[in-house]
């Protein structure tokens, strides 16, 4: 399943989030409510996707996993800056 989501993420992180929501229970385990994933889907899809998949590795995001989540956050900021510039 992870490889399929990775392929979806290369096309669109939002598509990967939808596939994660439909085919796994990772979103329900990583977040307590539905509000944070929906806000992440709209505003920070790369960050939400990275957080969910890092949560999968051990029921918490710890140590170097935060580096990947932070890198995804920077990717989201870059996407927003690029769209604003265009």
MIROSE-282608 format. One record per atom (N, C-alpha, C): residue number from 1; residue in three letters; x, y, z. Coordinates in steps of 0.05 Angstrom, whole numbers. Layout:
N
+-----+--------+--------+--------+--------+
| num | residu |     c1 |     c2 |     c3 |
+-----+--------+--------+--------+--------+
| NUM |    Ala |      X |      Y |      Z |
...
+-----+--------+--------+--------+--------+
This chain:
86
+-----+--------+--------+--------+--------+
| num | residu |     c1 |     c2 |     c3 |
+-----+--------+--------+--------+--------+
|   1 |    Unk |     16 |    -24 |      0 |
|   1 |    Unk |      0 |      0 |      0 |
|   1 |    Unk |     17 |     25 |      0 |
|   2 |    Unk |     40 |     24 |     14 |
|   2 |    Unk |     57 |     48 |     16 |
|   2 |    Unk |     68 |     57 |    -11 |
|   3 |    Unk |     75 |     38 |    -29 |
|   3 |    Unk |     85 |     45 |    -55 |
|   3 |    Unk |     63 |     58 |    -72 |
|   4 |    Unk |     39 |     49 |    -69 |
|   4 |    Unk |     16 |     61 |    -84 |
|   4 |    Unk |     11 |     89 |    -75 |
|   5 |    Unk |     12 |     94 |    -49 |
|   5 |    Unk |      8 |    121 |    -39 |
|   5 |    Unk |     31 |    139 |    -47 |
|   6 |    Unk |     55 |    128 |    -48 |
|   6 |    Unk |     78 |    144 |    -57 |
|   6 |    Unk |     74 |    152 |    -86 |
|   7 |    Unk |     65 |    134 |   -103 |
|   7 |    Unk |     59 |    142 |   -131 |
|   7 |    Unk |     37 |    163 |   -133 |
|   8 |    Unk |     17 |    161 |   -116 |
|   8 |    Unk |     -4 |    181 |   -116 |
|   8 |    Unk |      7 |    208 |   -106 |
|   9 |    Unk |     26 |    207 |    -87 |
|   9 |    Unk |     38 |    231 |    -76 |
|   9 |    Unk |     54 |    245 |    -97 |
|  10 |    Unk |     67 |    230 |   -115 |
|  10 |    Unk |     82 |    243 |   -136 |
|  10 |    Unk |     64 |    258 |   -156 |
|  11 |    Unk |     40 |    248 |   -159 |
|  11 |    Unk |     20 |    262 |   -176 |
|  11 |    Unk |      8 |    286 |   -160 |
|  12 |    Unk |     -2 |    280 |   -136 |
|  12 |    Unk |    -15 |    300 |   -120 |
|  12 |    Unk |    -16 |    291 |    -91 |
|  13 |    Unk |     -7 |    307 |    -72 |
|  13 |    Unk |     -8 |    299 |    -44 |
|  13 |    Unk |    -37 |    296 |    -35 |
|  14 |    Unk |    -55 |    311 |    -46 |
|  14 |    Unk |    -83 |    309 |    -38 |
|  14 |    Unk |    -95 |    283 |    -48 |
|  15 |    Unk |    -87 |    274 |    -71 |
|  15 |    Unk |    -96 |    247 |    -80 |
|  15 |    Unk |    -85 |    225 |    -62 |
|  16 |    Unk |    -60 |    229 |    -53 |
|  16 |    Unk |    -49 |    209 |    -35 |
|  16 |    Unk |    -63 |    209 |     -8 |
|  17 |    Unk |    -72 |    233 |      2 |
|  17 |    Unk |    -87 |    234 |     27 |
|  17 |    Unk |   -114 |    220 |     24 |
|  18 |    Unk |   -127 |    224 |      1 |
|  18 |    Unk |   -152 |    210 |     -4 |
|  18 |    Unk |   -148 |    180 |     -5 |
|  19 |    Unk |   -127 |    171 |    -18 |
|  19 |    Unk |   -122 |    142 |    -19 |
|  19 |    Unk |   -115 |    131 |      9 |
|  20 |    Unk |   -100 |    146 |     25 |
|  20 |    Unk |    -95 |    138 |     52 |
|  20 |    Unk |   -120 |    136 |     68 |
|  21 |    Unk |   -138 |    155 |     65 |
|  21 |    Unk |   -163 |    155 |     80 |
|  21 |    Unk |   -181 |    132 |     71 |
|  22 |    Unk |   -182 |    126 |     45 |
|  22 |    Unk |   -200 |    105 |     35 |
|  22 |    Unk |   -190 |     77 |     41 |
|  23 |    Unk |   -164 |     73 |     40 |
|  23 |    Unk |   -153 |     46 |     41 |
|  23 |    Unk |   -140 |     38 |     67 |
|  24 |    Unk |   -135 |     57 |     85 |
|  24 |    Unk |   -123 |     51 |    111 |
|  24 |    Unk |   -138 |     66 |    133 |
|  25 |    Unk |   -131 |     60 |    157 |
|  25 |    Unk |   -143 |     74 |    180 |
|  25 |    Unk |   -122 |     93 |    193 |
|  26 |    Unk |   -102 |    101 |    178 |
|  26 |    Unk |    -80 |    117 |    189 |
|  26 |    Unk |    -90 |    145 |    198 |
|  27 |    Unk |   -107 |    157 |    182 |
|  27 |    Unk |   -117 |    184 |    190 |
|  27 |    Unk |   -132 |    183 |    216 |
|  28 |    Unk |   -148 |    163 |    220 |
|  28 |    Unk |   -164 |    161 |    245 |
|  28 |    Unk |   -145 |    156 |    269 |
|  29 |    Unk |   -124 |    141 |    265 |
|  29 |    Unk |   -105 |    135 |    287 |
|  29 |    Unk |    -87 |    159 |    293 |
|  30 |    Unk |    -80 |    174 |    273 |
|  30 |    Unk |    -61 |    197 |    277 |
|  30 |    Unk |    -75 |    221 |    288 |
|  31 |    Unk |   -100 |    225 |    281 |
|  31 |    Unk |   -114 |    250 |    290 |
|  31 |    Unk |   -139 |    242 |    306 |
|  32 |    Unk |   -145 |    258 |    326 |
|  32 |    Unk |   -169 |    252 |    343 |
|  32 |    Unk |   -195 |    261 |    331 |
|  33 |    Unk |   -194 |    283 |    315 |
|  33 |    Unk |   -218 |    293 |    303 |
|  33 |    Unk |   -215 |    294 |    273 |
|  34 |    Unk |   -236 |    302 |    259 |
|  34 |    Unk |   -235 |    304 |    230 |
|  34 |    Unk |   -226 |    331 |    221 |
|  35 |    Unk |   -226 |    351 |    239 |
|  35 |    Unk |   -220 |    378 |    232 |
|  35 |    Unk |   -191 |    382 |    223 |
|  36 |    Unk |   -172 |    371 |    237 |
|  36 |    Unk |   -144 |    374 |    230 |
|  36 |    Unk |   -137 |    361 |    203 |
|  37 |    Unk |   -146 |    337 |    197 |
|  37 |    Unk |   -140 |    326 |    170 |
|  37 |    Unk |   -153 |    342 |    147 |
|  38 |    Unk |   -177 |    352 |    152 |
|  38 |    Unk |   -190 |    368 |    131 |
|  38 |    Unk |   -175 |    395 |    127 |
|  39 |    Unk |   -167 |    408 |    149 |
|  39 |    Unk |   -151 |    432 |    146 |
|  39 |    Unk |   -124 |    426 |    133 |
|  40 |    Unk |   -112 |    404 |    140 |
|  40 |    Unk |    -87 |    396 |    127 |
|  40 |    Unk |    -90 |    389 |     98 |
|  41 |    Unk |   -112 |    378 |     91 |
|  41 |    Unk |   -118 |    372 |     63 |
|  41 |    Unk |   -120 |    397 |     46 |
|  42 |    Unk |   -131 |    418 |     58 |
|  42 |    Unk |   -135 |    443 |     44 |
|  42 |    Unk |   -109 |    460 |     44 |
|  43 |    Unk |    -97 |    463 |     67 |
|  43 |    Unk |    -74 |    482 |     71 |
|  43 |    Unk |    -47 |    470 |     68 |
|  44 |    Unk |    -42 |    447 |     81 |
|  44 |    Unk |    -15 |    435 |     82 |
|  44 |    Unk |    -16 |    405 |     76 |
|  45 |    Unk |    -21 |    398 |     51 |
|  45 |    Unk |    -24 |    369 |     45 |
|  45 |    Unk |      1 |    353 |     48 |
|  46 |    Unk |     24 |    364 |     41 |
|  46 |    Unk |     49 |    349 |     44 |
|  46 |    Unk |     55 |    344 |     73 |
|  47 |    Unk |     51 |    364 |     90 |
|  47 |    Unk |     56 |    362 |    119 |
|  47 |    Unk |     38 |    341 |    131 |
|  48 |    Unk |     12 |    342 |    124 |
|  48 |    Unk |     -7 |    323 |    135 |
|  48 |    Unk |      0 |    295 |    127 |
|  49 |    Unk |      7 |    291 |    102 |
|  49 |    Unk |     14 |    265 |     92 |
|  49 |    Unk |     39 |    254 |    106 |
|  50 |    Unk |     59 |    271 |    109 |
|  50 |    Unk |     84 |    262 |    122 |
|  50 |    Unk |     78 |    256 |    152 |
|  51 |    Unk |     62 |    272 |    165 |
|  51 |    Unk |     56 |    266 |    193 |
|  51 |    Unk |     41 |    240 |    196 |
|  52 |    Unk |     22 |    235 |    179 |
|  52 |    Unk |      7 |    210 |    181 |
|  52 |    Unk |     24 |    186 |    176 |
|  53 |    Unk |     42 |    187 |    157 |
|  53 |    Unk |     59 |    164 |    151 |
|  53 |    Unk |     81 |    161 |    171 |
|  54 |    Unk |     90 |    182 |    184 |
|  54 |    Unk |    110 |    180 |    205 |
|  54 |    Unk |     96 |    170 |    231 |
|  55 |    Unk |     71 |    176 |    235 |
|  55 |    Unk |     56 |    166 |    258 |
|  55 |    Unk |     53 |    136 |    256 |
|  56 |    Unk |     51 |    126 |    232 |
|  56 |    Unk |     47 |     97 |    227 |
|  56 |    Unk |     71 |     81 |    238 |
|  57 |    Unk |     95 |     93 |    237 |
|  57 |    Unk |    119 |     78 |    245 |
|  57 |    Unk |    120 |     71 |    274 |
|  58 |    Unk |    105 |     84 |    292 |
|  58 |    Unk |    107 |     77 |    320 |
|  58 |    Unk |     88 |     91 |    338 |
|  59 |    Unk |     65 |     98 |    328 |
|  59 |    Unk |     44 |    111 |    344 |
|  59 |    Unk |     52 |    138 |    356 |
|  60 |    Unk |     73 |    150 |    345 |
|  60 |    Unk |     81 |    177 |    353 |
|  60 |    Unk |    102 |    186 |    333 |
|  61 |    Unk |    104 |    212 |    330 |
|  61 |    Unk |    125 |    223 |    313 |
|  61 |    Unk |    148 |    231 |    331 |
|  62 |    Unk |    171 |    219 |    328 |
|  62 |    Unk |    193 |    223 |    346 |
|  62 |    Unk |    219 |    227 |    331 |
|  63 |    Unk |    238 |    241 |    343 |
|  63 |    Unk |    265 |    242 |    334 |
|  63 |    Unk |    268 |    253 |    305 |
|  64 |    Unk |    282 |    237 |    289 |
|  64 |    Unk |    287 |    246 |    261 |
|  64 |    Unk |    262 |    246 |    244 |
|  65 |    Unk |    241 |    234 |    253 |
|  65 |    Unk |    216 |    235 |    237 |
|  65 |    Unk |    206 |    263 |    235 |
|  66 |    Unk |    211 |    280 |    256 |
|  66 |    Unk |    203 |    308 |    255 |
|  66 |    Unk |    218 |    323 |    232 |
|  67 |    Unk |    242 |    314 |    226 |
|  67 |    Unk |    257 |    326 |    204 |
|  67 |    Unk |    241 |    323 |    178 |
|  68 |    Unk |    231 |    299 |    173 |
|  68 |    Unk |    215 |    295 |    148 |
|  68 |    Unk |    189 |    311 |    148 |
|  69 |    Unk |    176 |    313 |    171 |
|  69 |    Unk |    152 |    329 |    173 |
|  69 |    Unk |    159 |    358 |    168 |
|  70 |    Unk |    181 |    368 |    180 |
|  70 |    Unk |    190 |    395 |    175 |
|  70 |    Unk |    197 |    400 |    146 |
|  71 |    Unk |    210 |    381 |    133 |
|  71 |    Unk |    216 |    383 |    105 |
|  71 |    Unk |    190 |    385 |     88 |
|  72 |    Unk |    170 |    369 |     95 |
|  72 |    Unk |    144 |    370 |     81 |
|  72 |    Unk |    131 |    398 |     86 |
|  73 |    Unk |    134 |    409 |    110 |
|  73 |    Unk |    123 |    436 |    115 |
|  73 |    Unk |    137 |    456 |     97 |
|  74 |    Unk |    163 |    454 |     94 |
|  74 |    Unk |    177 |    473 |     76 |
|  74 |    Unk |    168 |    469 |     47 |
|  75 |    Unk |    162 |    445 |     39 |
|  75 |    Unk |    152 |    440 |     12 |
|  75 |    Unk |    125 |    453 |      9 |
|  76 |    Unk |    108 |    451 |     29 |
|  76 |    Unk |     82 |    465 |     28 |
|  76 |    Unk |     85 |    495 |     26 |
|  77 |    Unk |    103 |    506 |     42 |
|  77 |    Unk |    108 |    535 |     40 |
|  77 |    Unk |    118 |    543 |     13 |
|  78 |    Unk |    136 |    527 |      2 |
|  78 |    Unk |    146 |    532 |    -25 |
|  78 |    Unk |    124 |    531 |    -46 |
|  79 |    Unk |    106 |    513 |    -43 |
|  79 |    Unk |     83 |    510 |    -62 |
|  79 |    Unk |     66 |    535 |    -60 |
|  80 |    Unk |     60 |    544 |    -36 |
|  80 |    Unk |     43 |    568 |    -32 |
|  80 |    Unk |     58 |    593 |    -43 |
|  81 |    Unk |     84 |    595 |    -39 |
|  81 |    Unk |     99 |    618 |    -49 |
|  81 |    Unk |    100 |    618 |    -79 |
|  82 |    Unk |    103 |    595 |    -91 |
|  82 |    Unk |    104 |    593 |   -120 |
|  82 |    Unk |     77 |    600 |   -132 |
|  83 |    Unk |     55 |    592 |   -120 |
|  83 |    Unk |     29 |    598 |   -131 |
|  83 |    Unk |     23 |    627 |   -127 |
|  84 |    Unk |     33 |    640 |   -106 |
|  84 |    Unk |     28 |    668 |   -102 |
|  84 |    Unk |     44 |    684 |   -123 |
|  85 |    Unk |     68 |    675 |   -129 |
|  85 |    Unk |     85 |    689 |   -148 |
|  85 |    Unk |     73 |    688 |   -177 |
|  86 |    Unk |     60 |    666 |   -183 |
|  86 |    Unk |     49 |    662 |   -210 |
|  86 |    Unk |     23 |    676 |   -214 |
+-----+--------+--------+--------+--------+
